[in-house]
Amino acid sequence: MLFIFVDGLGIGQEDPEWNPLAVFEPRILKFFQGRLGPFPKQGVCVPTDAQMGVPGLPQSATGQTSIFTGINAAELLGCHLRGFPNTRLKNLIQSRSVFRLLKERGHSVTFANAYTPGFFSRPRRRHSVTTTMSLEAQVPLRSVTDLLNGRSLFMDFTNAILKERGFQVPIWGPQEAAQVLVDIKKEVDFCLYEYFLTDWTGHRGTLEGAVTLLRRLDDFLWEVLQRMDLEKDSILVCSDHGNIETMLHSDHTLNPVPTLLWGRVTSLVEPCCQHFALTNIFELVERYFDAREY
C-alpha cells in the first residue's frame, strides 16, 4: 500500500470565490460537498469525520494520532491538540501505531520523506506525529543524500524549498517526483509519504497561491496513479482536518476530509459510508493487510 497523507485538506463547498479546488478542474482532488468524483481508475472517496464527537476545531496532533493509531486521540485528551503530540499521545504512538503494527506482523514499512541535515545535527524536544511514529517504531529516516540518489522525497516534492535554502538539488516536476515515490514503494509492503504545504498555505497563503499549489498536487497524484500497478497494490490518500478548501479565513474547518482509495482496498469500504472517521483509517489498513495474508 502507498499511503499519502495530505495535511489540512477538507471537503468544501464548490465555490470558486474561496475554494481553490473549484477554480480549476482537478483530475484527482475532485470532491465537494454534494459532489464526489467521478475519479479515474475506479477510485473511491469516503467523506471522513475529523471532529470525532469532540467539540472544537480538529487539529493536527490529535487528528494524525487518530489516523495512525486508530484511537480517538481527541476523546482521550478531552480536546483537540494542535501541532506536536504531548506525552500521552507519544506514549500511545509508541505502543500502537500503523508502523509498529505492520512491522510486528512481518511487513516491511518505510517513511519516504527526506529530512535536512539540521534535523539530525540539532536534537529537538518535539516531533510531528509521523516523525514520532517513525522513531518509536525504529523506521530509518531518509535524508537529502537519499533524495539526491532518488530514494526519498522532500515534503515539497518539487524540491523548490530546498533550493531556496541553498541545497544543491534538482527541481522535480510531478512526473519525476511521482516516479521516485513509486520506486520507493516497490521496495516495501507499506510506504508513507507526508505532504503538509496544503495546511501551511491554508494558514498563511492566498487563494491564488492555493490554486497553484493544489494544481501541482493534483498533477503529482495523477502521475502517481498512472505509475502504480493497482492489480497488486493500493493507494490511500487522506487528511487530518480541513483548511485550504476554505480560503475565507486562515483557520481550520469543521468540514469532513476525503479518504481517497484505489486498488483492492476499495472493496473493504462502502463508497457512501455515513459513519467513517479518522480512526477508521487505521482499521482499514489493518483489514487490508489481514486480507492479503490469506
C-alpha positions in Angstrom: 0.0 0.0 0.0 1.1 3.5 -0.8 -0.3 5.9 1.9 -0.2 9.6 1.1 -1.1 11.9 4.0 -2.1 15.4 2.9 -2.3 17.9 5.8 -5.2 20.3 6.0 -7.4 19.4 3.1 -11.2 19.1 3.6 -14.3 18.7 1.5 -15.6 22.2 1.0 -18.3 23.9 -1.0 -18.0 24.2 -4.7 -17.5 27.9 -4.7 -14.5 29.4 -6.7 -14.6 32.6 -4.5 -13.0 30.8 -1.6 -12.4 27.1 -2.5 -9.3 26.8 -4.7 -10.4 23.3 -5.9 -13.4 25.0 -7.5 -11.2 27.3 -9.6 -9.9 24.6 -11.9 -10.9 21.1 -12.9 -9.0 18.6 -10.7 -8.4 15.1 -12.0 -7.8 13.6 -8.6 -8.9 16.1 -5.9 -12.5 16.2 -7.3 -14.5 16.4 -4.1 -17.0 18.9 -3.0 -20.0 19.0 -0.6 -22.7 17.3 -2.6 -20.5 16.1 -5.4 -17.7 13.5 -5.2 -15.9 12.5 -8.3 -16.0 10.8 -10.6 -12.5 9.5 -10.0 -10.1 7.9 -12.6 -9.3 4.2 -12.4 -12.4 3.4 -10.3 -11.2 5.5 -7.3 -13.5 5.9 -4.3 -13.8 8.9 -2.0 -15.2 8.4 1.5 -16.1 11.6 3.5 -14.4 11.2 6.8 -15.3 12.8 10.2 -12.3 14.7 11.6 -14.1 16.1 14.7 -14.9 12.6 16.1 -17.5 13.8 18.6 -15.2 16.3 20.4 -16.2 19.9 20.4 -13.9 22.4 18.7 -11.8 22.6 15.5 -9.9 19.4 14.6 -6.2 19.8 15.0 -3.0 18.1 13.7 -1.6 16.3 16.8 -4.9 14.6 17.8 -6.1 14.1 14.2 -2.9 12.5 13.0 -2.5 10.3 16.1 -6.1 9.1 15.5 -5.3 8.2 11.9 -2.1 6.3 12.7 -3.2 4.6 15.9 -6.9 4.0 15.4 -7.6 5.6 18.8 -9.7 8.7 19.1 -6.9 10.9 20.5 -9.1 14.0 20.9 -11.5 12.0 23.0 -8.6 10.6 25.0 -7.3 14.1 25.8 -10.8 15.7 26.1 -9.9 18.3 23.4 -8.2 18.7 20.0 -4.5 19.3 20.3 -2.6 21.3 17.6 0.9 20.9 16.4 3.0 18.2 18.1 1.9 15.3 20.2 2.2 15.6 24.0 3.4 12.9 26.4 0.1 11.0 26.4 -0.1 10.9 22.7 3.6 9.9 22.3 3.0 7.0 24.7 0.0 6.0 22.6 2.0 6.2 19.4 4.8 4.2 20.9 2.5 1.4 22.0 0.2 1.3 18.9 1.0 2.8 15.5 0.5 1.6 12.0 4.2 1.2 11.6 4.6 -0.9 14.8 1.5 -3.0 13.9 2.7 -3.9 10.4 6.3 -4.5 11.5 5.2 -6.8 14.3 3.2 -8.8 11.7 6.3 -9.2 9.4 5.6 -6.5 6.9 8.2 -4.1 5.6 7.4 -0.4 6.1 9.1 2.9 5.2 8.6 6.7 5.5 9.5 8.2 2.2 10.1 11.8 3.4 13.6 13.4 3.3 14.9 15.2 6.4 17.5 18.0 6.1 20.9 17.7 7.8 19.8 20.2 10.5 17.3 17.7 11.8 20.0 15.1 12.5 22.6 17.5 13.9 20.3 19.5 16.2 18.2 17.4 18.6 14.7 18.6 19.0 12.4 18.3 22.0 9.2 18.0 19.9 8.5 16.0 16.8 5.5 15.6 14.5 3.3 12.6 14.7 4.8 10.9 11.7 8.4 11.6 12.9 7.5 10.3 16.4 5.9 7.2 14.8 9.0 6.5 12.7 11.4 7.0 15.7 9.4 4.9 18.1 9.0 2.0 15.6 12.7 2.3 14.6 11.9 3.1 10.9 15.0 4.7 9.5 14.6 8.3 8.5 15.7 9.3 5.0 18.0 12.3 4.2 18.8 14.8 1.4 21.5 12.4 0.3 18.8 9.8 -0.2 16.9 12.4 -2.2 19.9 13.0 -4.4 20.1 9.3 -5.1 16.4 9.1 -6.0 15.5 7.4 -2.7 13.4 10.0 -0.9 11.1 12.9 -1.4 11.1 16.2 0.5 7.8 17.4 1.9 7.8 19.8 -1.0 8.1 17.1 -3.7 9.4 19.7 -6.3 12.5 20.5 -4.1 11.9 24.2 -4.7 12.0 25.0 -0.9 15.3 23.1 -0.5 16.7 25.0 -3.5 15.7 28.3 -1.8 17.5 27.2 1.3 20.7 26.7 -0.6 20.7 23.0 -1.2 22.1 21.7 -4.5 19.1 19.6 -5.5 17.3 19.2 -8.8 13.8 20.7 -9.3 11.4 17.9 -10.0 8.1 18.1 -11.8 5.1 15.9 -10.9 6.4 13.1 -13.2 9.9 12.9 -11.7 8.6 13.1 -8.1 5.9 10.5 -8.7 8.4 8.1 -10.2 10.6 8.4 -7.1 7.8 7.7 -4.8 6.5 4.7 -6.7 10.1 3.3 -6.9 10.4 3.6 -3.1 7.0 1.9 -2.7 8.2 -1.1 -4.8 10.8 -1.9 -2.1 8.3 -2.3 0.8 4.8 -3.5 1.7 3.7 -0.2 3.2 5.1 3.3 2.2 4.0 6.5 3.8 4.6 10.0 2.3 3.5 13.2 4.1 2.7 16.5 2.3 1.9 19.4 4.5 2.2 22.5 2.3 -1.6 22.4 2.0 -2.0 23.2 5.7 0.7 25.8 5.6 -0.9 27.6 2.6 -4.3 27.4 4.2 -2.9 29.3 7.2 -0.7 31.8 5.5 -1.4 31.8 1.8 -3.7 33.4 -0.7 -6.4 32.0 -2.9 -4.2 32.3 -6.0 -1.3 30.6 -4.2 -3.6 27.8 -3.0 -4.8 27.2 -6.6 -1.2 26.9 -7.8 -0.3 24.5 -5.0 -3.4 22.3 -5.5 -2.9 22.2 -9.3 0.6 20.9 -8.7 -0.5 18.4 -6.0 -3.3 17.2 -8.3 -0.8 16.6 -11.1 1.5 14.7 -8.8 -1.3 12.4 -7.5 -2.3 11.8 -11.1 1.2 10.8 -12.1 1.4 8.5 -9.1 -1.8 6.9 -10.1 -0.6 6.3 -13.6 2.5 4.5 -12.3 1.0 2.2 -9.7 0.0 -1.4 -10.5 -3.5 -1.4 -9.0 -3.8 -5.2 -9.6 -1.1 -5.7 -6.9 -1.1 -2.5 -4.8 -3.5 0.0 -3.4 -3.3 3.8 -2.8 -4.8 5.6 0.2 -4.8 9.4 0.4 -6.2 11.1 3.5 -6.1 14.2 5.6 -6.4 15.1 9.3 -8.6 18.2 9.1 -10.0 20.8 6.7 -8.2 24.1 6.0 -7.1 25.0 2.5 -10.6 24.3 1.0 -11.9 27.5 2.6 -9.6 30.4 2.0 -12.1 32.9 3.6 -10.1 32.6 6.8 -6.8 31.2 8.0 -8.1 28.7 10.5 -9.0 25.0 10.3 -12.6 24.0 9.4 -15.2 21.6 10.6 -15.6 20.1 7.1 -15.2 16.3 6.6 -12.0 15.3 5.0 -11.6 13.0 2.0 -10.3 9.4 2.2 -9.4 8.5 -1.4 -8.8 4.9 -2.3 -7.6 3.0 -5.3 -7.0 -0.7 -5.9 -8.1 -3.7 -3.8 -8.6 -1.6 -0.7 -11.7 -0.1 -2.2 -13.5 -3.4 -1.7 -13.2 -3.0 2.1 -15.2 0.2 2.4 -18.6 1.3 1.2 -18.3 4.5 -1.0 -21.3 6.1 0.7 -20.3 5.1 4.2 -22.0 7.5 6.6 -20.0 6.9 9.8 -16.4 6.9 8.7 -14.0 8.8 11.0 -10.2 9.3 11.2 -9.9 6.3 13.5 -11.4 4.0 10.8 -8.4 4.7 8.5 -6.1 2.6 10.8 -8.7 -0.2 10.8 -8.9 -0.1 7.0 -5.2 -0.5 6.7 -5.2 -3.3 9.2 -8.0 -5.1 7.4 -6.3 -4.7 4.1 -3.1 -6.4 5.2 -5.1 -9.1 7.1 -6.9 -9.9 3.8 -3.7 -10.1 1.9 -2.2 -12.7 4.3 -4.8 -15.2 3.2 
